[in-house]
Amino acid sequence: MLSTWSSKQDCCEWRGVVCDINGRVTNLTLPCSTDDYIIDNTKNKAHCLGGNFHLSLFELEFLTYLNLSNNNFKAIHLSIDCQNLSLVNTPHKNKNFSSVAYLDLSENENLVIDDLRWLLRLSSSLIFLNLNSIDLHKQIHWNQILTRLPSLSELHLSNCQLESASTSFLYANFTSLEHLDISFNDLFSELPIWLFNITGLSYLNLRGNNFHGQIPKYLLHLRNLHSLNLKSNRMSGTIPSWLGQLEKLQYLNLFENLFNGSIPTTLANLSSLTYLDVASNNLSGILPPSLGNLSNLKTLGVGENYLSGVVTHQNFAKLFNLKRLFLSSPLFIFDFDPHWIPPFMLQFLVLEYADLKLVSWLYTQTSFDYLEINYSLFKNVSQEMFWRLANHCIFVSLVDNDMPWDMSNVVLNSEIIWLPGNGLRGSLPRLTSNVSVLQIQDNNLSGSLSSLLCQNMTEKSNLKYLDVSDNILSGGLTECWENWKSLVHVSLGRNNLTGVIPQSMGALSNLLSLHIYNNKLHGEIPLSLNNFLKLVIVNFSGNKFFGIIPYWIGKHVRVLILRSNEFSGDIPLQICQLSSLLVLDLAYNRLTGTIPHCLRNITAMISNNASESDEFGISVFNTRLNLNFQISVPLQAKGNDLDYQKYMCVIDFSNNRLSGTIPLELSSLAALQSLNLSQNQFMGTIPQEIGNMKALESLDFSNNTLSGEIPQSMSALSFLEVLNLSFNNFRGEIPLGTQLQGFSNLSYMGNPQLCGTPLVEKCNHIEVPGGGDTTLMENDEEESEVMQWFYMGMGVGFATCFWIVFGTLLFNPTWRHAYFNFLYDVKDWFNSRWF
């Protein structure tokens, strides 16, 4: 960034520096350029400016323009004067402080600003301020501070984690403010009153918050309002008919709220309106014909509602300037004149629930950049005409259509092609060098990969994203990968591919994500793959790979899934060097040995700073259309198959031949959410320190030979949703606490010496003299042992007495005769008595 900044050169010749004719610095422009993909919601900014942002920059007295956007600053270095600024008293402007009119620090995502009062040093000069994507969550009174900037005309605070809309603050003295953007924050309230006191406001963007309630009539105070964006909030009620009184309104976006009722016909009074989007609400009724009179309208979105009725060409007859159209409802009945030629030329179209043979006007549109058709019928439609139309688009998205077309002879040319779930058949289509993204999963495509990968191309490929998963492709992985070195993501999962991984695949040195799961591949992992130095996600599960687990896996790997193969040997110690690892799944293999103690070196599992809302994996961007393609990670956790796009830390070593004890070091992985060691040969006890794993949501130690008592510390695992300790040798009482007692007896079955809720074997406590508790189950065991000795003694005593009496009669004739004479006398007495 600062390679040209040298004392050997005049500073006016440095990169990003502009001087006036007197050689004084007036403009400093150093935004950082980053890649068009993001790993785990984080851009690669190793080459950008970082450290602290020093306010000494403002001592450049003639500086008027400062742009340091998209860098990697961490904090702002405040002077003592700035720290002592009061919210009440206007600061005295330092005579040496610059008169910056334009300040852009946006997209410094790691920059946390605890105090905005330093901006008051620029109070008289600042016109433009952009702090987008800076962490301002500690700023409760942000609006009260910024109202002290009397010259401020444009304010950008999007994605700043703002949590307070200051609803008790009734008046905002933004005397010059015309443009306000507070979109994508955490603002949860009704629309605050102070917004409607900024009478000079022409642009208001509240998108992506949690504003709720109805649109207040105070909005009519903003007579100069040209643009209102309430997209993706929770606004409700009906769309007010009085919106038609905002005569200067040109942009109205109410997409994705909870509005009901019908579309007000009074919106047709907004003759200057160029943008109207009411899609994704609960609106009903018909599409008002009067909207067709908005001749200045460039964007119309009415999709994903409950609108009904007949839609004809008359609804669009006077929309001469229309460029973007979102038309969608399963209740619409399309009745276009087959010979109608629209008065507009669309650049953007989203069409759903349509029969394409009834929309013949589509082929008159030759200026498409973006074409999206979903849930529609493509029967009796000319393939040749459609692909000729589509190949002129930058983006083509066809999702879940009835489209059983043969793709064998199709050549695709669009930069981004998104075709999942359409029933496409035949072999894979061919691509031109213009294609950057091909997503064609979940179809009925067959044949080999060669038809796509081994085609003759006259120009260098630009393909970055390839997903052909969930088809019925067969054959090997081909040796043609050297032609596709631009690839960043490859997904070949859930097909019938066979053979081994070819050496040529190592040519994909830019690869970040590789998915070849659930095929019929075999063999060892080739050493040529050690060229994958940038690899972040690896999923080889559900094949027949064998040999040892490769030790060369790149240090940036965050997801390693090798489950359901035939890998053998020990878990390599090199895995412990993967400090960024979040998912380690080696289940259902033939691994032996013990769990490495060095797993504590995986720091991402000790302290994961990502929030639950952060997206997981890799985002591939297309800046021309502002598109983001998220790569999901299929996981098996919590006893379920998950297609996960959020953060989750997982270790799964289940169904192997691992032995030894559970290492104490495993308990240090405090960010781990799922741990599965079932179906192995582990012995010993569960470490008491397992209670330190506070983030655990799923824990499975079943089918081992673990023993001892269940640690009391486990009752503190408050997020635990899945627990399986069955079929071990645990003994004693299940620790008390609502957490462990909340699971069914299936979680503990197969441990005959275990007792307590939820098992049938109860452990009722009794007092023991001298203090302390024991259990009735222990006493019962002691009493049972005493009774066994008692009955054994009775048996021996009976046998002894029997032989004493019987032996005397047997061997002493005198006693024997006397005994029988006695019996005869008893018999005679009995007879004489009763008979």
C-alpha positions in Angstrom: 0.0 0.0 0.0 2.8 2.4 0.9 5.5 1.0 -1.4 6.0 4.5 -3.1 6.2 6.4 0.2 9.9 7.2 0.4 11.9 10.1 1.7 13.7 10.1 -1.6 10.6 11.3 -3.4 8.4 14.4 -3.0 5.4 13.3 -0.9 3.1 14.8 -3.6 4.3 11.9 -5.9 3.4 9.2 -3.3 0.6 6.8 -4.1 -2.8 8.3 -2.9 -1.5 11.8 -2.2 -2.8 14.8 -4.0 -1.3 18.3 -3.4 -2.4 21.8 -4.5 -0.2 24.0 -6.7 1.7 25.1 -3.6 2.7 21.6 -2.7 0.4 21.3 0.3 -1.5 18.0 0.8 -5.2 18.4 0.2 -6.3 14.8 -0.7 -5.3 11.5 0.8 -6.9 8.5 -0.9 -5.7 5.0 0.2 -8.7 2.5 0.0 -7.5 -1.1 -0.1 -8.5 -3.5 -2.9 -9.4 -7.0 -1.8 -10.2 -10.3 -3.5 -13.7 -11.1 -4.8 -14.1 -13.9 -2.3 -14.4 -14.0 1.5 -13.3 -16.7 3.9 -15.5 -17.1 7.0 -17.0 -13.7 6.6 -13.5 -12.2 6.6 -11.7 -10.5 3.8 -8.0 -11.1 3.2 -6.5 -7.8 4.3 -2.9 -8.8 5.0 -1.7 -6.3 2.5 -3.9 -3.4 3.7 -3.2 -0.6 6.2 -3.6 -1.7 9.8 -2.8 -0.8 13.4 -4.2 2.3 15.0 -5.7 5.2 13.1 -4.0 8.4 14.4 -5.8 11.6 14.5 -2.5 13.4 13.8 -3.5 13.0 10.1 -5.8 15.9 10.7 -2.9 18.1 11.5 -2.4 18.3 7.7 -3.8 21.8 7.8 -5.0 21.9 4.2 -6.4 18.4 4.0 -10.0 18.4 2.8 -10.4 14.8 1.5 -9.5 11.6 3.4 -10.4 8.1 2.2 -9.0 5.1 4.1 -11.8 2.7 3.4 -11.6 -1.1 3.3 -8.4 -1.2 5.3 -7.7 -3.1 8.6 -7.4 -0.5 11.3 -8.1 -1.8 14.8 -8.5 1.3 16.9 -8.5 5.1 16.9 -5.7 6.8 18.8 -7.3 9.7 20.7 -5.5 12.7 22.0 -6.2 13.9 25.6 -8.2 16.8 24.2 -10.5 14.5 22.3 -11.0 12.3 25.3 -12.2 15.3 27.4 -14.7 16.6 24.9 -18.1 17.1 26.4 -21.5 16.4 24.9 -22.7 19.7 26.3 -20.1 22.2 25.4 -19.0 22.8 21.8 -15.3 22.2 21.5 -13.0 25.0 20.5 -11.6 24.1 17.1 -7.8 23.7 17.2 -6.2 26.2 14.9 -3.9 23.6 13.4 -6.7 21.0 12.8 -7.5 20.4 9.1 -10.8 21.4 7.4 -11.7 17.9 6.2 -15.0 18.0 4.3 -15.0 14.3 3.1 -14.1 11.5 5.5 -14.4 7.8 4.6 -13.3 5.1 7.0 -15.9 2.5 5.9 -15.3 -1.2 5.6 -12.7 -1.3 8.4 -14.5 -4.2 9.9 -12.1 -4.7 12.8 -12.2 -1.0 13.9 -14.0 -0.5 17.1 -14.9 3.1 18.0 -15.9 3.6 21.6 -16.3 7.4 21.4 -17.3 9.5 18.5 -16.7 12.8 20.1 -13.3 13.3 18.3 -15.4 14.1 15.2 -16.5 17.3 16.9 -13.0 18.7 16.1 -14.2 18.7 12.5 -17.6 20.2 13.3 -17.5 23.2 11.0 -16.1 21.6 7.9 -17.3 18.0 7.7 -19.9 17.5 4.9 -19.5 13.8 4.1 -19.0 11.0 6.7 -18.9 7.3 5.9 -18.4 4.9 8.8 -20.1 1.8 7.3 -19.1 -1.6 8.8 -17.3 0.0 11.8 -18.2 -1.4 15.2 -20.2 1.3 17.0 -22.2 -0.9 19.3 -21.1 1.1 22.4 -22.5 4.3 21.0 -25.8 4.8 22.7 -26.0 8.6 22.0 -24.5 8.5 18.5 -27.2 10.7 17.0 -26.8 13.4 19.7 -23.1 13.6 19.0 -23.5 13.7 15.2 -26.2 16.4 15.3 -23.3 18.7 16.5 -21.9 18.6 13.0 -23.8 21.6 11.4 -22.4 21.2 7.9 -23.0 17.5 7.6 -24.9 16.7 4.5 -24.4 12.9 4.0 -24.1 10.3 6.7 -23.5 6.6 6.2 -23.7 4.3 9.3 -24.7 1.0 7.7 -23.7 -2.3 9.4 -22.3 -0.5 12.5 -24.0 -2.8 15.1 -25.9 0.2 16.4 -28.4 -1.0 19.1 -30.2 2.2 20.1 -32.4 4.4 17.9 -32.8 6.9 20.8 -36.6 6.8 20.7 -36.7 9.2 23.7 -34.7 11.7 21.7 -37.5 13.8 20.1 -35.5 16.4 18.1 -32.4 16.0 16.0 -30.8 19.2 14.9 -29.3 18.0 11.6 -29.6 21.4 10.0 -27.9 20.4 6.7 -28.5 16.6 6.5 -29.9 15.4 3.2 -28.7 11.8 3.1 -29.0 9.3 6.0 -28.2 5.6 5.9 -28.5 3.6 9.1 -29.3 0.2 7.4 -28.3 -3.2 8.6 -28.0 -2.4 12.3 -29.7 -3.9 15.4 -32.2 -1.2 15.9 -35.4 -2.6 17.5 -38.2 -0.1 18.0 -40.9 1.8 16.2 -39.7 4.4 13.8 -38.2 7.2 16.1 -39.9 10.6 16.0 -36.6 12.5 15.6 -36.2 11.1 12.1 -39.2 13.1 10.9 -37.8 16.4 12.2 -35.0 16.4 9.7 -37.0 18.4 7.2 -34.2 18.7 4.6 -33.9 14.9 4.3 -34.1 13.6 0.7 -32.6 10.1 1.2 -33.6 7.8 4.1 -32.3 4.2 4.3 -33.5 2.1 7.2 -33.1 -1.3 5.5 -32.3 -4.5 7.4 -33.2 -3.5 11.0 -36.0 -4.6 13.3 -38.2 -1.5 13.1 -41.8 -2.5 13.7 -45.3 -1.0 13.9 -47.0 1.1 11.3 -45.6 3.9 9.1 -46.4 7.1 11.1 -48.1 10.0 9.4 -45.2 12.2 10.6 -43.5 11.0 7.4 -45.4 13.7 5.6 -43.1 16.3 7.3 -40.3 15.1 5.0 -41.6 17.1 2.0 -38.2 16.8 0.2 -38.0 13.0 0.5 -36.9 11.4 -2.7 -36.0 8.0 -1.4 -37.4 5.8 1.4 -36.0 2.3 2.0 -37.7 0.2 4.7 -36.7 -3.2 3.1 -36.3 -6.2 5.5 -37.9 -4.9 8.7 -41.0 -5.9 10.5 -43.3 -3.0 9.6 -47.0 -4.0 9.6 -50.5 -2.8 9.0 -51.6 -1.5 5.6 -49.5 0.5 3.2 -50.8 4.1 3.9 -52.8 5.6 1.1 -51.5 9.0 2.1 -48.0 8.1 0.8 -49.4 9.4 -2.5 -49.0 12.9 -1.0 -45.2 12.7 -1.0 -45.0 14.4 -4.3 -41.2 14.3 -4.6 -40.9 10.6 -3.7 -39.0 8.7 -6.4 -37.8 5.6 -4.6 -40.1 3.5 -2.3 -38.8 0.1 -1.1 -41.1 -1.8 1.3 -39.8 -5.3 0.4 -39.9 -8.1 3.0 -42.1 -6.7 5.8 -45.4 -7.7 7.2 -47.7 -5.3 5.4 -51.2 -6.6 4.6 -54.2 -5.4 2.7 -54.0 -4.3 -0.9 -51.6 -2.1 -2.8 -53.0 1.5 -2.5 -54.1 2.9 -5.9 -53.0 6.4 -4.6 -49.4 5.3 -5.3 -50.2 6.1 -8.9 -50.3 9.8 -7.9 -46.5 9.7 -7.4 -45.8 10.8 -10.9 -42.0 11.1 -10.2 -41.8 7.6 -8.8 -39.0 5.6 -10.4 -38.7 2.7 -7.9 -41.5 0.8 -6.3 -41.0 -2.6 -4.5 -43.7 -4.0 -2.2 -42.6 -7.7 -2.7 -42.4 -10.3 0.1 -45.2 -9.0 2.2 -48.7 -10.3 2.9 -50.5 -8.2 0.4 -53.6 -9.5 -1.4 -56.1 -8.3 -4.0 -55.2 -7.5 -7.6 -52.3 -5.7 -9.2 -53.8 -2.1 -9.6 -54.0 -1.2 -13.3 -53.3 2.4 -12.3 -49.7 1.5 -11.6 -49.3 1.1 -15.3 -49.6 4.9 -15.6 -46.3 5.5 -13.8 -44.4 6.4 -16.9 -41.2 7.3 -15.0 -41.1 3.9 -13.2 -37.9 2.0 -13.7 -38.3 -0.7 -11.0 -41.5 -2.5 -10.1 -41.5 -5.4 -7.5 -44.8 -7.0 -6.5 -43.6 -10.7 -6.1 -44.0 -13.1 -3.2 -47.4 -11.8 -2.0 -50.9 -13.2 -2.2 -51.9 -11.1 -5.2 -54.3 -12.6 -7.6 -56.3 -11.9 -10.8 -55.5 -11.7 -14.4 -52.2 -9.9 -15.5 -52.2 -8.7 -19.1 -50.0 -6.4 -21.2 -52.4 -3.6 -20.2 -50.8 -3.6 -16.7 -47.5 -2.4 -18.3 -48.7 -0.5 -21.4 -47.3 3.0 -20.3 -44.2 1.8 -18.4 -41.9 3.2 -21.0 -38.9 3.4 -18.7 -39.2 0.1 -16.9 -35.8 -1.6 -16.4 -36.4 -4.0 -13.5 -39.5 -6.2 -12.9 -40.2 -8.7 -10.1 -43.5 -10.5 -10.9 -44.5 -13.5 -8.8 -47.6 -15.1 -7.4 -49.0 -18.6 -7.8 -52.5 -16.9 -8.0 -51.7 -14.8 -11.0 -53.2 -15.7 -14.4 -51.0 -14.5 -17.2 -52.9 -13.5 -20.3 -50.4 -11.6 -22.5 -51.1 -11.0 -26.2 -48.7 -13.4 -27.9 -47.8 -10.7 -30.4 -47.3 -7.9 -27.8 -44.0 -6.0 -28.0 -43.4 -4.1 -24.6 -42.7 -0.4 -24.7 -39.7 -1.1 -22.3 -36.4 -2.9 -22.5 -35.7 -4.8 -19.3 -32.3 -5.3 -17.7 -33.5 -7.2 -14.7 -36.4 -9.8 -14.5 -37.5 -12.1 -11.7 -40.5 -14.2 -12.9 -42.1 -17.0 -10.9 -45.0 -19.4 -11.3 -45.3 -18.8 -15.0 -45.9 -20.9 -18.1 -43.2 -19.7 -20.4 -45.2 -20.4 -23.6 -47.6 -17.6 -22.4 -44.8 -15.1 -22.0 -43.6 -14.9 -25.5 -42.7 -11.2 -25.1 -39.7 -12.3 -23.1 -37.8 -13.0 -26.4 -38.2 -9.3 -27.4 -36.0 -8.3 -24.5 -32.3 -8.1 -25.7 -30.8 -6.0 -22.9 -31.0 -8.4 -19.9 -28.2 -8.4 -17.4 -30.1 -10.4 -14.8 -32.6 -13.1 -15.6 -34.2 -15.2 -12.9 -37.1 -17.7 -13.5 -38.3 -20.0 -10.7 -41.1 -22.6 -10.2 -42.2 -22.3 -13.8 -43.1 -24.5 -16.7 -40.8 -24.8 -19.7 -42.6 -27.4 -21.7 -43.3 -26.6 -25.4 -40.6 -23.8 -25.2 -37.8 -23.6 -27.8 -34.5 -24.5 -26.1 -32.5 -22.8 -28.8 -34.4 -19.5 -28.5 -34.2 -19.5 -24.7 -30.4 -20.2 -24.5 -29.8 -17.6 -27.2 -31.6 -15.1 -24.9 -29.9 -16.3 -21.7 -26.4 -16.3 -23.1 -26.5 -12.5 -23.5 -27.1 -12.1 -19.7 -24.5 -11.6 -17.0 -26.5 -13.7 -14.5 -29.0 -16.5 -15.3 -30.8 -18.2 -12.4 -33.3 -21.0 -13.1 -34.4 -22.8 -9.9 -36.9 -25.6 -9.3 -38.5 -25.4 -12.7 -40.2 -28.1 -14.8 -37.5 -28.2 -17.4 -36.5 -31.7 -18.5 -34.1 -30.4 -21.2 -31.2 -32.3 -22.7 -28.0 -30.3 -22.0 -25.6 -32.4 -24.1 -25.2 -30.0 -27.0 -25.7 -26.7 -25.0 -23.0 -24.1 -24.8 -23.4 -21.7 -21.9 -21.9 -18.2 -22.0 -23.3 -16.1 -19.1 -20.8 -15.0 -16.4 -22.9 -16.5 -13.6 -25.2 -19.6 -14.2 -27.4 -20.9 -11.4 -29.5 -24.0 -12.5 -30.3 -26.2 -9.5 -33.3 -28.5 -9.3 -34.7 -28.3 -12.8 -34.7 -31.9 -13.9 -32.1 -31.2 -16.6 -30.7 -34.4 -18.3 -28.1 -35.6 -20.7 -24.4 -34.8 -20.3 -22.8 -31.7 -18.8 -23.0 -28.6 -21.0 -19.9 -26.9 -22.4 -18.8 -23.5 -21.2 -17.2 -20.5 -22.8 -14.3 -18.7 -21.2 -16.7 -16.0 -20.0 -18.3 -18.3 -17.4 -17.2 -17.6 -13.8 -19.8 -19.5 -11.8 -21.6 -22.8 -12.8 -24.1 -24.2 -10.2 -26.0 -27.1 -11.8 -26.6 -29.4 -8.8 -29.6 -31.6 -8.1 -30.5 -32.4 -11.7 -30.5 -35.7 -13.7 -27.3 -35.1 -15.6 -25.3 -38.2 -16.5 -22.1 -39.2 -18.3 -18.6 -38.2 -17.3 -16.9 -35.0 -16.3 -14.9 -35.1 -19.5 -17.7 -33.5 -21.5 -17.2 -30.4 -19.5 -13.6 -30.4 -18.3 -11.9 -31.8 -21.4 -13.5 -29.5 -24.0 -11.2 -27.6 -26.3 -11.2 -23.9 -25.3 -9.6 -21.2 -27.4 -9.2 -18.8 -24.5 -8.2 -19.1 -20.9 -10.9 -20.2 -18.5 -12.2 -17.8 -15.9 -14.3 -20.4 -14.0 -14.1 -20.0 -10.2 -17.1 -21.8 -8.9 -18.1 -25.3 -10.1 -20.9 -27.3 -8.4 -22.3 -30.4 -10.2 -23.2 -32.3 -7.0 -26.4 -34.4 -6.6 -26.5 -35.7 -10.2 -25.9 -39.2 -11.6 -22.5 -38.5 -13.1 -20.1 -41.5 -13.5 -16.6 -42.3 -14.6 -13.4 -40.9 -13.3 -12.2 -37.5 -12.3 -10.4 -37.0 -15.6 -6.9 -35.6 -16.1 -8.0 -32.3 -17.5 -7.8 -30.1 -14.4 -4.8 -28.1 -15.7 -7.2 -26.2 -17.9 -9.1 -24.8 -14.9 -6.5 -23.3 -12.6 -8.8 -20.3 -11.8 -11.2 -22.6 -9.8 -11.8 -21.5 -6.2 -14.6 -23.9 -5.3 -15.3 -27.5 -6.7 -18.2 -29.6 -5.6 -18.6 -33.1 -7.1 -20.5 -34.7 -4.2 -23.3 -37.2 -4.4 -22.6 -38.7 -7.8 -21.4 -42.1 -9.0 -17.8 -41.1 -9.7 -15.2 -43.9 -9.6 -11.4 -44.3 -9.7 -8.7 -42.4 -7.9 -7.9 -38.7 -7.5 -5.7 -37.8 -10.5 -2.3 -36.1 -10.1 -3.5 -33.3 -12.4 -5.9 -32.1 -9.7 -2.9 -30.7 -7.9 -2.8 -27.9 -10.5 -5.7 -26.2 -8.8 -3.4 -24.0 -6.7 -6.1 -21.4 -6.1 -8.6 -23.9 -4.6 -10.2 -22.9 -1.4 -13.0 -25.4 -1.2 -13.1 -29.1 -2.4 -16.1 -31.4 -2.0 -15.9 -34.9 -3.5 -18.1 -36.6 -0.9 -20.5 -39.6 -1.4 -19.0 -41.1 -4.5 -17.2 -44.4 -5.2 -13.7 -43.1 -5.3 -10.8 -45.1 -3.8 -7.0 -45.2 -3.4 -4.6 -43.0 -1.4 -4.7 -39.2 -1.4 -2.0 -38.2 -3.9 0.9 -36.1 -2.8 0.2 -33.6 -5.7 -2.6 -32.2 -3.6 0.0 -30.6 -1.3 -0.2 -27.7 -3.8 -3.5 -26.8 -2.2 -1.9 -24.2 0.0 -5.0 -22.0 0.2 -7.4 -24.8 1.0 -10.0 -23.9 3.6 -12.8 -26.6 3.3 -12.1 -30.3 2.5 -14.9 -32.9 2.3 -13.8 -36.4 1.1 -16.5 -38.3 3.1 -18.4 -41.3 1.9 -15.8 -42.9 -0.4 -13.3 -45.8 -0.1 -10.1 -43.8 0.4 -7.4 -45.8 2.3 -4.0 -45.3 3.7 -3.0 -42.8 6.4 -4.6 -39.5 6.8 -2.5 -37.0 4.7 -0.2 -34.9 6.9 0.4 -32.1 4.3 -3.1 -30.6 4.6 -2.7 -26.8 4.3 -2.4 -24.7 7.4 -5.4 -22.6 6.5 -7.9 -25.5 6.6 -11.0 -24.8 8.7 -13.1 -27.8 7.8 -11.7 -31.3 7.4 -14.3 -34.0 6.8 -12.9 -37.5 6.0 -15.6 -39.6 7.5 -16.9 -43.0 6.1 -13.7 -44.0 4.4 -11.0 -46.7 5.1 -8.2 -44.6 6.5 -6.0 -46.4 9.0 -3.1 -45.6 11.3 -2.9 -43.0 14.0 -4.4 -39.5 13.9 -1.4 -37.5 12.6 0.0 -34.9 15.0 0.2 -32.4 12.1 -3.5 -31.9 12.6 -2.7 -30.0 15.8 -0.9 -27.4 13.7 -4.2 -26.4 12.0 -4.9 -23.6 14.5 -7.9 -22.3 12.5 -9.7 -25.7 12.4 -13.4 -25.6 13.3 -14.6 -29.0 12.0 -12.6 -32.2 12.4 -14.6 -35.2 11.3 -12.7 -38.6 11.0 -15.7 -40.8 11.9 -16.3 -44.3 10.4 -12.7 -45.2 9.5 -10.1 -47.7 10.8 -8.0 -45.4 12.9 -6.1 -46.7 15.8 -4.0 -45.3 18.6 -4.9 -42.5 21.0 -6.3 -39.0 20.8 -3.4 -36.6 20.4 -2.9 -34.4 23.5 -1.8 -31.5 21.2 -5.3 -30.9 20.1 -5.2 -28.0 22.6 -3.1 -26.2 20.0 -6.2 -25.7 17.7 -6.9 -22.2 19.0 -10.1 -21.7 17.0 -11.7 -24.4 19.1 -10.6 -22.7 22.3 -11.9 -19.2 21.6 -14.0 -18.8 18.5 -14.7 -15.1 18.1 -17.4 -15.5 15.4 -20.9 -14.8 16.4 -23.7 -17.3 15.6 -25.0 -15.0 12.9 -21.7 -15.0 11.0 -21.7 -17.1 7.9 -19.5 -20.1 7.7 -17.3 -21.1 4.8 -16.5 -19.0 1.7 -18.4 -16.3 -0.1 -17.7 -15.8 -3.7 -18.7 -12.3 -4.9 -19.6 -10.7 -8.2 -19.1 -7.0 -7.8 -20.8 -6.1 -11.1 -24.2 -7.3 -9.7 -23.4 -7.2 -6.0 -24.1 -11.0 -5.7 -22.9 -13.3 -2.9 -22.7 -17.0 -3.3 -22.4 -18.8 0.1 -20.7 -22.2 0.2 -22.4 -24.4 2.8 -20.8 -27.3 4.7 -22.7 -30.6 5.2 -22.1 -31.7 8.8 -23.3 -34.6 10.9 -23.8 -33.3 14.4 -26.4 -33.5 17.1 -27.5 -36.8 15.7 -28.6 -35.2 12.4 -27.4 -34.4 8.9 -27.0 -30.6 8.7 -26.4 -28.4 5.6 -24.7 -25.8 7.7 -24.0 -22.1 6.8 -23.4 -20.8 10.3 -20.5 -21.3 12.7 -20.2 -24.6 14.5 -17.1 -26.3 16.1 -17.2 -30.1 15.7 -14.9 -33.0 16.6 -16.1 -36.5 15.5 -13.9 -39.5 16.0 -16.7 -42.0 16.3 -16.7 -45.6 14.9 -13.0 -46.2 14.8 -10.6 -48.4 16.8 -9.2 -45.6 19.0 -8.1 -46.5 22.5 -6.6 -45.1 25.7 -8.2 -42.5 27.9 -9.9 -39.2 27.0 -7.1 -36.7 27.3 -7.5 -33.9 29.8 -6.3 -31.4 27.1 -9.6 -32.0 25.2 -11.4 -30.2 27.9 -9.6 -27.0 27.0 -11.5 -26.7 23.7 -14.0 -24.3 25.3 -15.6 -23.3 21.9 -16.4 -26.9 20.9 -20.1 -27.4 20.2 -20.2 -31.1 19.2 -17.9 -33.9 20.5 -18.5 -37.5 19.4 -16.1 -40.3 20.6 -18.6 -43.2 20.4 -18.0 -46.7 19.1 -14.3 -46.9 20.1 -12.3 -48.6 22.8 -11.7 -45.7 25.2 -11.3 -46.6 28.9 -10.8 -44.7 32.1 -13.0 -41.8 33.4 -14.5 -38.7 32.0 -12.2 -35.8 33.0 -13.7 -33.6 35.7 -12.7 -30.5 33.6 -15.3 -31.4 30.9 -17.4 -28.8 32.6 -15.1 -26.1 31.1 -16.6 -26.9 27.6 -19.4 -24.5 28.1 -20.4 -24.3 24.5 -21.1 -28.0 24.1 -24.5 -28.7 22.5 -23.9 -32.4 21.6 -21.8 -35.0 23.5 -21.6 -38.7 22.6 -19.3 -41.2 24.5 -21.5 -44.2 24.0 -20.3 -47.8 23.3 -16.9 -47.6 24.9 -15.5 -49.1 28.2 -15.5 -45.8 30.2 -15.9 -46.2 33.9 -16.2 -44.3 37.1 -18.8 -41.7 38.0 -20.3 -39.1 35.7 -18.6 -35.8 36.7 -20.7 -33.4 38.6 -19.3 -30.6 36.4 -21.4 -31.9 33.4 -24.5 -30.5 35.1 -23.2 -27.0 34.2 -23.3 -27.7 30.4 -26.3 -25.5 30.0 -26.4 -25.6 26.2 -26.3 -29.4 25.9 -29.1 -30.7 23.7 -27.9 -34.2 22.8 -26.2 -36.6 25.3 -25.4 -40.3 24.9 -23.3 -42.1 27.6 -25.0 -45.5 27.0 -23.2 -48.9 27.0 -20.2 -48.1 29.2 -19.3 -49.1 32.7 -20.3 -45.9 34.5 -21.5 -46.3 38.1 -23.0 -44.3 40.9 -25.6 -41.6 40.8 -26.3 -39.4 37.7 -25.3 -35.9 38.9 -28.3 -33.8 40.1 -29.3 -30.7 38.1 -32.0 -30.0 35.6 -29.6 -30.4 32.7 -28.7 -34.1 32.9 -32.0 -35.2 34.3 -33.7 -33.7 31.3 -32.5 -36.5 29.0 -34.3 -39.8 28.5 -33.1 -43.1 29.9 -31.7 -44.0 26.5 -28.9 -41.6 27.2 -27.7 -43.7 30.1 -28.8 -47.3 29.3 -26.3 -50.1 29.3 -24.6 -48.9 32.5 -25.8 -51.5 35.1 -24.2 -49.8 38.1 -25.7 -46.4 37.2 -28.7 -45.0 39.1 -30.8 -42.0 39.5 -33.3 -40.0 37.3 -34.1 -40.7 34.5 -33.2 -44.4 35.1 -35.6 -46.8 36.9 -32.9 -47.6 39.4 -33.4 -44.9 42.0 -30.8 -43.6 44.4 -32.8 -42.4 47.4 -30.5 -40.7 49.9 -30.4 -41.6 53.7 -28.5 -40.0 56.5 -25.4 -41.8 57.9 -24.4 -41.3 61.6 -21.4 -39.1 61.8 -22.5 -37.0 58.8 -22.5 -37.5 55.1 -24.9 -39.3 52.7 -25.0 -42.7 51.2 -27.6 -44.3 49.0 -30.2 -46.9 49.7 -28.9 -48.8 46.7 -25.5 -49.2 48.4 -27.3 -50.4 51.7 -29.4 -52.9 49.7 -26.2 -54.3 48.2 -24.7 -54.7 51.8 -28.0 -56.3 53.1 -28.1 -58.6 50.2 -24.6 -59.9 51.0 -25.5 -60.5 54.7 -28.7 -62.5 53.7 -26.6 -64.6 51.4 -24.4 -65.7 54.3 -27.4 -66.2 56.5 -29.1 -68.6 54.1 -25.8 -70.4 53.6 -25.5 -70.9 57.4 -29.0 -72.2 57.7 -28.3 -74.8 55.0 -25.1 -76.0 56.7 -26.9 -76.1 60.1 -29.8 -78.1 58.9 -27.5 -80.7 57.2 -25.4 -81.0 60.4 -28.5 -81.5 62.7 -30.0 -84.0 60.3 -26.9 -86.2 60.2 -26.5 -86.1 64.0 -30.1 -87.5 64.5 -30.2 -89.8 61.6 -26.6 -91.1 62.2 -27.4 -91.9 65.9 -30.5 -94.0 64.9 -28.6 -95.7 62.1 -25.6 -96.8 64.1 -27.0 -97.3 67.7 -29.5 -100.3 67.8 -30.8 -99.6 71.4 -31.8 -96.1 70.5 -33.2 -97.2 67.2 -35.5 -99.8 68.9 -36.6 -97.3 71.6 -37.4 -94.7 68.8 -39.6 -97.1 66.9 -41.3 -98.5 70.0 -42.2 -94.9 70.8 -43.8 -94.4 67.4 -45.9 -97.6 67.8 -47.2 -96.4 71.2 -48.2 -93.0 69.6 -50.0 -94.9 66.9 -52.0 -97.1 69.4 -53.0 -94.1 71.5 -54.2 -92.3 68.3 -56.4 -95.3 67.2 -58.0 -95.8 70.6 -58.7 -92.1 70.9 -60.6 -91.6 67.6 -61.9 -95.0 66.7 
